[in-house]
């Protein structure tokens, strides 16, 4: 039977944790999602040693915690590694500030992640998905007309279809993360130059080129949008579009295009990278476009291309 999960205390009662999270958000520019995950992971760990200081713990304490997660609670490698990513960052900061003389988490062997190739769409599937907002809108208009409803009641909302077509194009054209997409400001986009300035993890800035279809989709959306908001993509009420709204809309468009509606926005980022490599882009350029810090993170996409070439070879070569 899995071990019970300890009940963590409120992090406001832990000044060391509160200070670290504040620095993580302000100084390192971590996303709210990362801050939330780190907070939860650190509070959960501290609940296992409630009467001890962060600075008195030893490597054996973390070995015991690792064992309890992997063996006692039977958590998967990804979940375990997320917990220890928070702990490693916490103690790395403490070491840098001189609070501790050695990092008690450093060097602790963590469970290895199974090697999984990224899921991506082929070019025909991408084209169907990019056209899905227009196709779905046309069907809804036809149903409304057949039901005798006034088309003019929906005409004013046509800009929302153009908005969704634009963010879909932007996903595929620039290989953005979901948080990067919804965080874009109008001032970040230069339609004349065909570029978008993106702020990724750690507020790392990169300039991404945009293809012609993406530029035209953005121009159509900006011309039709009734709100002159700082955010690039806004809701029907003019508020910045949130990630959950994009996720739900993507599910509808995937289904409308006859694709698996469980695919996440990140799969469009995988698709962007894989298609670039398939068409001859060099790995370093793809790394820069994706905003990866390490080249090894980008190299997984070369495996996708190689696997695809192997399948082609096996089907086509007489002595495969």
BELJOKA-V333893 format. One line per field, one symbol per residue. phi: phi as a letter, one per 30 degrees, with the letter a starting at -180 (. if undefined). burial: 1 if it has 16 or more other C-alpha atoms within 10 Angstrom, else 0. A space follows every 10 residues. Layout:
phi->???
burial->???
This chain:
phi->.edddddddd dddbdddedd dddedddcid dedddddded ddddddddbd cbdedcdbed dddddedddd cdchddeddd ddedddddde dddddddidb cbddcdiddc dddddbdddb cddddddddd cdeddddddd dddddddidd dddcedcedd dddddddddd eddciddddd ddddceddcc dddibbcccc dihdcbccdc deeddddddd dddcddcccd ddcbddcjde dcdddddddd eddddddicd dddcedddde deddddddcj ddddddeddd iddcddddde dddddddddd dddddcddcd
burial->0000000100 1000001001 1001000011 1001100111 1111111000 0001000000 0110110111 0000000001 1011111111 1111000001 0011100000 0000000111 1000010111 1111111000 1000000000 0000000011 1111111111 1111111111 1111100110 1000111111 1000001111 0001111111 1101111000 1111000001 1110011001 1111011010 1011111111 1111111100 0010011111 1100000101 1101100000 0000000000
